[in-house]
Amino acid sequence: MIDPELLRDRLEDVRARLAHRGGNLDQQLDVVTKLDTERRRILPVLENARRERKELGARIAKAKKEGQPTDELMKAGQDYGSLIKEQETRLTIVESERHTLSRSLPNLPHHTVPEGKGEADSQEVRRVGDRRVFDFEPKSHWDIGPTLGILDFERATRIAGARFSVLVGAGARLARALINFMLELHTTEHGYTEIEPPFLANSDALYGTGNLPKFADDLFKVAGDWDLYLIPTAEVPLCNLHREEILDGAHLPIRYVAYTPCFRSEAGSYGKDTKGLFRQHQFDKVELVAYSSPDHSYELHEQLTGHAETVLARLDLPYRTVVLCTGDMGFASAKTYDLEVWLPGQNAYREISSCSNTEGFQARRANIRFRRDTKSKPEHVHTLNGSGVAVGRALIAILENYQQRDGSVVIPEALRPYMGGQESIDPPG
């Protein structure tokens, strides 16, 4: 959620910055401003009425004690009571509408984010690794996996429908190896604390990260009376671990890593990437989340992005890092780097990780604050998140980049200790 003080005191700056994000938010901002004006009009009226009624109460008590008539005083007290009730009701309505509208506004882009309307306007920051030159026509993972007998789409469709997959044998082991490799890397070398969170979250948690109410259609809600959703990413439980807490600033930054399955309906991507392991309704991911003081969050953002890049470097996968433009960023993000891995079967770079600094946007929604010291006023932390990385897309990249002419796939050296020393996945027979 955008800082309410900015919406009140620097509205034109907010309007100008949000204009770069695309979409017409002017009318919404005008309504928020109008509601805030009405709120500020109501508050002194309400406070004055409460003060007058309190004073009347004292005068009534004194009059009764002295045997004086109290009818007029009682009538005035009733009038103030009616006014208070009326103003309290109106204030509740105004604050609810203002809060709802404010929560539907996207985050303000950081001043270093390039302006643009979409993907084409995002800017490449660096390119790492050499693309492999094949002496044969490289295949796509949706051909390689089934041929090796490690990836089955047909049986998954019979079990759950389209956009699901079954990993078999060495395929399942390779996915598990990727998870274990990434968790060990991030915990032992990068300083993250491993968390095993619930794979379900309530609506408050999803409001906290900005998934609700805007992206309700992209979530799988549990049927019945449960206020629970399958998590779309471990960002949701990790960013809510300290919900409603005041943290000790001396302990910042706090870094968490978690492996979870993720569940998304992909409601907004109809007809896009329907083939293969892209945009599955269920997929695995290792997620990085950090809590930071505001003055160090962008330094931490660079570090977190570098930690995700290390995964690709250790797997010897060519990739590039892209800073997203204002029109291509996620709802809660102030700045985002996408890591795009090279896929020879697609002849393209494709996203494998997204690393974002949301500044205080999520922390305001989840009421997560910190104190710099015992005498300091609580401030909202900055939260950061990034895929460290998406398991399915890493598996795609390995199958396509390490494929051999004979149909086998070489296992990257970094994963072999997690595969029992196995060096390749060979065709059956």
C-alpha positions as CSV (number, residue, x, y, z in Angstrom):
1,M,0.0,0.0,0.0
2,I,1.3,3.5,-0.9
3,D,2.2,5.6,2.1
4,P,-1.0,7.5,3.1
5,E,1.1,10.6,3.8
6,L,2.2,10.7,0.2
7,L,-1.3,10.4,-1.0
8,R,-2.3,13.3,1.2
9,D,0.7,15.6,1.0
10,R,2.3,14.8,-2.4
11,L,-0.6,13.8,-4.5
12,E,0.7,15.3,-7.8
13,D,4.0,13.5,-7.4
14,V,2.2,10.2,-6.8
15,R,0.0,10.9,-9.8
16,A,3.0,11.5,-12.0
17,R,4.8,8.4,-10.9
18,L,1.8,6.1,-11.2
19,A,1.1,7.5,-14.7
20,H,4.3,5.7,-15.9
21,R,2.9,2.4,-14.8
22,G,0.1,2.4,-17.4
23,G,-3.6,2.4,-16.9
24,N,-5.7,5.5,-16.0
25,L,-5.5,5.9,-12.2
26,D,-6.4,9.6,-12.1
27,Q,-10.1,9.1,-11.3
28,Q,-9.2,6.6,-8.6
29,L,-6.7,9.0,-7.1
30,D,-9.3,11.8,-7.2
31,V,-11.8,9.6,-5.2
32,V,-9.1,8.7,-2.7
33,T,-8.3,12.5,-2.3
34,K,-12.0,13.4,-1.9
35,L,-12.5,10.7,0.7
36,D,-9.4,11.8,2.6
37,T,-10.7,15.4,2.6
38,E,-14.1,14.3,3.9
39,R,-12.3,12.2,6.6
40,R,-10.4,15.3,7.8
41,R,-13.6,17.3,7.8
42,I,-15.4,14.7,10.0
43,L,-12.6,14.2,12.6
44,P,-12.7,17.7,14.2
45,V,-16.5,17.7,14.2
46,L,-16.5,14.2,15.9
47,E,-13.8,15.2,18.4
48,N,-15.6,18.4,19.3
49,A,-18.9,16.6,19.8
50,R,-17.2,14.0,22.0
51,R,-15.6,16.7,24.1
52,E,-18.8,18.7,24.4
53,R,-20.8,15.6,25.5
54,K,-18.1,14.8,28.1
55,E,-18.3,18.3,29.5
56,L,-22.1,18.1,29.5
57,G,-21.9,14.9,31.4
58,A,-19.9,16.7,34.1
59,R,-22.4,19.6,34.2
60,I,-25.3,17.2,34.4
61,A,-23.7,15.3,37.4
62,K,-23.1,18.6,39.1
63,A,-26.6,19.9,38.5
64,K,-28.1,16.7,39.9
65,K,-25.9,17.0,43.0
66,E,-27.1,20.5,43.5
67,G,-30.7,19.7,42.8
68,Q,-30.8,21.9,39.7
69,P,-33.0,21.0,36.6
70,T,-31.2,18.9,33.9
71,D,-33.8,18.6,31.1
72,E,-32.1,21.0,28.7
73,L,-28.7,19.6,29.5
74,M,-30.0,16.1,28.9
75,K,-31.5,17.1,25.6
76,A,-28.2,18.7,24.5
77,G,-26.4,15.5,25.5
78,Q,-28.8,13.4,23.4
79,D,-28.3,15.8,20.4
80,Y,-24.5,15.4,20.8
81,G,-25.0,11.6,21.1
82,S,-26.9,11.5,17.8
83,L,-24.3,13.7,16.1
84,I,-21.5,11.4,17.3
85,K,-23.3,8.3,16.1
86,E,-23.9,9.9,12.7
87,Q,-20.3,11.1,12.3
88,E,-18.9,7.8,13.5
89,T,-21.0,5.9,11.0
90,R,-19.9,8.2,8.2
91,L,-16.3,8.0,9.2
92,T,-16.4,4.2,9.2
93,I,-17.8,4.2,5.7
94,V,-15.3,6.8,4.4
95,E,-12.3,5.1,5.9
96,S,-13.4,1.7,4.6
97,E,-13.8,3.1,1.0
98,R,-10.6,5.0,1.2
99,H,-8.7,2.0,2.5
100,T,-10.2,-0.3,-0.2
101,L,-9.3,2.1,-3.0
102,S,-5.8,2.8,-1.6
103,R,-5.1,-1.0,-1.5
104,S,-6.0,-1.3,-5.2
105,L,-3.3,1.2,-6.2
106,P,0.0,-0.3,-7.4
107,N,3.3,0.6,-5.9
108,L,5.3,3.6,-6.9
109,P,8.2,2.9,-9.2
110,H,11.7,3.7,-7.9
111,H,13.4,6.6,-9.7
112,T,16.0,4.2,-11.3
113,V,13.3,2.2,-13.1
114,P,13.2,2.9,-16.8
115,E,10.0,4.3,-18.2
116,G,8.1,2.2,-20.7
117,K,4.8,0.6,-21.6
118,G,5.8,-3.1,-21.7
119,E,8.3,-5.9,-22.1
120,A,10.0,-4.3,-25.2
121,D,10.9,-1.2,-23.1
122,S,12.7,-3.2,-20.3
123,Q,16.5,-2.9,-20.4
124,E,19.2,-5.5,-20.3
125,V,21.7,-5.0,-17.6
126,R,24.1,-7.8,-18.3
127,R,24.5,-11.0,-20.2
128,V,26.4,-14.0,-18.7
129,G,27.7,-17.2,-20.2
130,D,28.2,-18.4,-23.8
131,R,25.4,-20.0,-25.7
132,R,26.3,-23.5,-26.7
133,V,26.8,-24.2,-30.4
134,F,25.1,-27.4,-31.4
135,D,26.2,-29.6,-34.3
136,F,22.6,-30.8,-34.6
137,E,19.2,-29.3,-34.4
138,P,18.4,-28.8,-30.7
139,K,15.0,-30.0,-29.4
140,S,12.6,-28.5,-27.0
141,H,12.1,-29.9,-23.5
142,W,8.6,-31.2,-24.4
143,D,10.2,-33.5,-26.9
144,I,13.3,-34.4,-24.9
145,G,11.6,-35.3,-21.6
146,P,8.9,-37.7,-23.0
147,T,11.6,-39.4,-25.2
148,L,13.7,-40.0,-22.2
149,G,10.7,-41.3,-20.3
150,I,11.1,-38.7,-17.5
151,L,8.3,-36.3,-18.4
152,D,4.7,-37.3,-18.9
153,F,2.0,-34.8,-19.9
154,E,-0.7,-37.2,-21.1
155,R,-1.1,-39.1,-17.7
156,A,-1.0,-35.8,-15.9
157,T,-3.9,-34.5,-18.0
158,R,-5.9,-37.6,-17.2
159,I,-5.2,-37.0,-13.5
160,A,-5.8,-33.3,-13.2
161,G,-6.3,-31.7,-16.7
162,A,-4.3,-29.4,-18.9
163,R,-1.2,-27.6,-17.6
164,F,-0.1,-30.3,-15.2
165,S,2.8,-32.7,-15.6
166,V,4.3,-35.9,-14.1
167,L,8.0,-36.2,-13.5
168,V,9.2,-39.8,-13.7
169,G,12.3,-41.5,-12.4
170,A,15.4,-39.5,-13.2
171,G,13.2,-36.5,-14.0
172,A,11.8,-36.5,-10.5
173,R,15.2,-37.0,-9.0
174,L,16.6,-34.2,-11.1
175,A,13.9,-31.8,-9.8
176,R,14.7,-32.9,-6.2
177,A,18.4,-32.4,-6.8
178,L,17.8,-28.9,-8.0
179,I,15.7,-28.1,-4.9
180,N,18.4,-29.6,-2.5
181,F,21.2,-27.8,-4.4
182,M,19.5,-24.4,-4.2
183,L,18.5,-24.8,-0.6
184,E,22.0,-25.7,0.4
185,L,23.6,-22.9,-1.6
186,H,21.3,-20.3,-0.2
187,T,21.6,-21.4,3.4
188,T,25.3,-22.3,3.7
189,E,26.8,-19.6,1.4
190,H,24.2,-16.8,1.2
191,G,23.1,-16.7,4.8
192,Y,19.4,-17.5,4.4
193,T,17.4,-19.3,7.1
194,E,15.4,-22.2,5.7
195,I,11.6,-22.2,6.4
196,E,9.1,-24.9,5.7
197,P,5.8,-22.9,5.6
198,P,2.2,-23.9,5.2
199,F,1.2,-24.4,1.6
200,L,-2.1,-22.7,2.3
201,A,-2.7,-19.1,3.3
202,N,-5.7,-17.1,4.5
203,S,-7.0,-13.9,2.8
204,D,-5.2,-11.6,5.3
205,A,-1.9,-13.1,4.2
206,L,-2.7,-12.7,0.5
207,Y,-3.9,-9.1,1.1
208,G,-0.5,-8.5,2.8
209,T,1.5,-9.4,-0.3
210,G,-0.9,-7.7,-2.7
211,N,-2.3,-10.9,-4.3
212,L,-5.8,-9.9,-3.0
213,P,-8.0,-8.3,-4.0
214,K,-6.6,-7.6,-7.5
215,F,-5.4,-11.1,-8.4
216,A,-8.2,-13.2,-6.9
217,D,-8.9,-14.9,-10.2
218,D,-5.4,-16.2,-10.3
219,L,-5.7,-18.1,-7.0
220,F,-7.1,-21.5,-6.1
221,K,-9.5,-21.1,-3.2
222,V,-10.3,-24.0,-0.9
223,A,-14.0,-24.9,-1.1
224,G,-16.4,-24.8,1.8
225,D,-16.2,-22.4,4.8
226,W,-12.4,-22.3,4.8
227,D,-10.8,-18.9,4.4
228,L,-7.8,-20.5,2.7
229,Y,-6.1,-20.5,-0.6
230,L,-3.3,-22.6,-2.1
231,I,-0.2,-20.4,-2.2
232,P,0.8,-18.9,-5.6
233,T,4.4,-18.6,-4.3
234,A,6.3,-19.0,-1.0
235,E,6.6,-15.2,-1.0
236,V,3.1,-15.2,0.6
237,P,3.9,-17.1,3.8
238,L,7.5,-15.8,4.1
239,C,6.4,-12.2,3.8
240,N,3.7,-12.8,6.5
241,L,6.0,-14.5,9.0
242,H,6.3,-11.3,10.9
243,R,2.8,-9.9,10.2
244,E,1.6,-7.5,12.9
245,E,5.1,-7.5,14.5
246,I,7.7,-4.8,15.5
247,L,11.1,-6.2,14.7
248,D,14.4,-5.3,16.4
249,G,16.3,-3.2,13.9
250,A,19.6,-4.6,15.2
251,H,18.5,-8.0,13.7
252,L,18.0,-6.6,10.2
253,P,18.3,-7.8,7.5
254,I,16.5,-11.0,8.0
255,R,16.7,-13.5,5.1
256,Y,14.5,-16.5,4.5
257,V,14.5,-19.3,1.9
258,A,11.8,-21.9,1.3
259,Y,11.0,-24.6,-1.1
260,T,7.2,-25.0,-1.9
261,P,4.9,-26.1,-4.6
262,C,3.1,-23.1,-6.1
263,F,-0.4,-23.1,-7.5
264,R,-1.8,-20.6,-10.0
265,S,-4.8,-20.6,-12.2
266,E,-3.0,-18.4,-14.8
267,A,-6.3,-16.7,-15.5
268,G,-4.7,-13.8,-17.3
269,S,-2.5,-15.9,-19.6
270,Y,-5.1,-17.7,-21.7
271,G,-3.5,-19.4,-24.7
272,K,0.0,-18.3,-23.7
273,D,2.8,-20.9,-23.2
274,T,0.4,-23.8,-23.0
275,K,2.9,-26.3,-24.3
276,G,5.5,-28.0,-22.0
277,L,6.4,-27.0,-18.5
278,F,5.8,-23.2,-18.9
279,R,2.9,-21.7,-16.9
280,Q,1.8,-24.9,-15.1
281,H,-1.0,-24.7,-12.6
282,Q,1.3,-26.5,-10.1
283,F,5.1,-26.0,-10.1
284,D,8.0,-26.0,-7.7
285,K,10.0,-23.0,-6.6
286,V,12.7,-22.1,-4.2
287,E,11.9,-18.6,-3.0
288,L,14.1,-15.9,-1.4
289,V,12.6,-13.2,0.9
290,A,14.4,-10.5,2.9
291,Y,13.3,-7.9,5.5
292,S,15.4,-4.7,5.4
293,S,15.6,-1.3,6.9
294,P,14.7,1.3,4.2
295,D,18.2,2.7,3.9
296,H,19.8,-0.6,2.9
297,S,17.0,-2.3,0.9
298,Y,18.4,-1.4,-2.6
299,E,21.8,-2.7,-1.6
300,L,20.1,-5.9,-0.4
301,H,18.1,-6.0,-3.7
302,E,21.3,-6.2,-5.7
303,Q,22.6,-8.9,-3.3
304,L,19.4,-11.0,-3.5
305,T,19.4,-10.8,-7.3
306,G,23.1,-11.9,-7.3
307,H,22.2,-14.9,-5.1
308,A,19.6,-16.0,-7.7
309,E,22.2,-15.4,-10.5
310,T,24.7,-17.7,-8.7
311,V,22.3,-20.6,-9.1
312,L,22.4,-20.2,-12.9
313,A,26.2,-19.6,-12.9
314,R,26.8,-22.8,-10.9
315,L,24.7,-24.7,-13.3
316,D,26.6,-23.1,-16.2
317,L,23.4,-21.9,-17.9
318,P,23.7,-18.8,-20.1
319,Y,21.4,-16.0,-18.9
320,R,20.8,-12.3,-18.9
321,T,19.6,-9.9,-16.3
322,V,16.9,-7.3,-17.3
323,V,15.5,-4.4,-15.3
324,L,11.8,-4.2,-15.9
325,C,10.3,-0.9,-17.1
326,T,7.5,0.9,-15.3
327,G,4.8,-0.6,-17.5
328,D,6.1,-4.2,-17.0
329,M,6.5,-4.4,-13.3
330,G,4.4,-6.4,-10.9
331,F,1.7,-4.7,-8.8
332,A,3.6,-4.6,-5.5
333,S,7.1,-3.9,-6.9
334,A,9.0,-0.7,-6.8
335,K,11.9,-2.2,-8.9
336,T,12.3,-5.6,-10.4
337,Y,15.1,-7.5,-12.1
338,D,14.1,-10.5,-14.2
339,L,16.7,-13.3,-14.9
340,E,16.2,-14.8,-18.3
341,V,17.8,-18.2,-19.1
342,W,18.8,-19.1,-22.6
343,L,16.7,-22.0,-24.1
344,P,18.1,-23.3,-27.3
345,G,15.0,-25.3,-28.0
346,Q,13.0,-22.0,-28.0
347,N,15.9,-20.0,-29.5
348,A,15.1,-17.3,-26.9
349,Y,15.8,-16.1,-23.4
350,R,12.9,-16.9,-21.0
351,E,12.2,-15.7,-17.5
352,I,13.4,-18.1,-14.7
353,S,13.5,-15.6,-11.8
354,S,12.0,-12.3,-10.8
355,C,13.7,-10.3,-8.0
356,S,11.8,-7.4,-6.5
357,N,12.1,-4.7,-3.9
358,T,8.6,-3.7,-2.7
359,E,9.9,-1.1,-0.3
360,G,7.2,-0.6,2.4
361,F,4.3,-1.5,0.2
362,Q,3.7,-5.0,1.5
363,A,4.8,-4.1,5.1
364,R,2.1,-1.4,5.3
365,R,-0.5,-3.9,4.3
366,A,0.8,-6.5,6.7
367,N,1.7,-4.0,9.4
368,I,5.3,-5.1,9.8
369,R,7.5,-2.5,11.5
370,F,10.9,-2.2,13.2
371,R,12.6,0.0,15.7
372,R,16.2,1.3,15.1
373,D,16.7,1.3,18.9
374,T,14.6,1.2,22.0
375,K,13.8,4.9,21.9
376,S,12.9,5.1,18.2
377,K,9.5,5.3,16.7
378,P,8.4,2.2,14.8
379,E,9.0,2.3,11.0
380,H,7.8,0.0,8.2
381,V,10.4,-2.4,7.0
382,H,11.1,-3.0,3.3
383,T,10.4,-6.4,2.0
384,L,12.2,-8.1,-1.0
385,N,11.5,-11.3,-2.8
386,G,13.0,-13.4,-5.6
387,S,12.9,-16.8,-7.2
388,G,16.0,-18.6,-6.3
389,V,15.0,-20.1,-8.8
390,A,11.9,-21.7,-10.4
391,V,12.6,-25.5,-10.4
392,G,10.6,-26.4,-13.4
393,R,12.2,-23.7,-15.6
394,A,15.6,-24.7,-14.4
395,L,14.8,-28.3,-15.4
396,I,13.7,-27.0,-18.8
397,A,17.0,-25.1,-19.2
398,I,19.1,-28.2,-18.3
399,L,17.2,-30.5,-20.7
400,E,17.6,-28.0,-23.5
401,N,21.2,-26.8,-22.9
402,Y,22.7,-30.1,-21.9
403,Q,21.0,-32.3,-24.6
404,Q,23.3,-34.5,-26.7
405,R,23.1,-35.8,-30.3
406,D,22.3,-39.3,-29.0
407,G,19.3,-38.1,-27.1
408,S,20.9,-38.2,-23.7
409,V,21.2,-35.2,-21.3
410,V,24.3,-34.5,-19.4
411,I,23.8,-33.6,-15.7
412,P,25.5,-30.4,-14.7
413,E,28.5,-31.0,-12.4
414,A,27.0,-29.0,-9.6
415,L,24.0,-31.4,-9.4
416,R,25.8,-34.7,-9.6
417,P,26.4,-34.9,-5.8
418,Y,22.6,-34.7,-5.4
419,M,22.1,-37.3,-8.1
420,G,24.2,-40.0,-6.5
421,G,27.1,-39.3,-8.9
422,Q,24.9,-39.8,-12.0
423,E,26.5,-38.0,-15.0
424,S,23.8,-38.2,-17.6
425,I,20.2,-39.3,-18.3
426,D,20.2,-41.7,-21.1
427,P,17.4,-42.8,-23.5
428,P,15.7,-46.0,-22.5
429,G,16.8,-49.3,-24.0
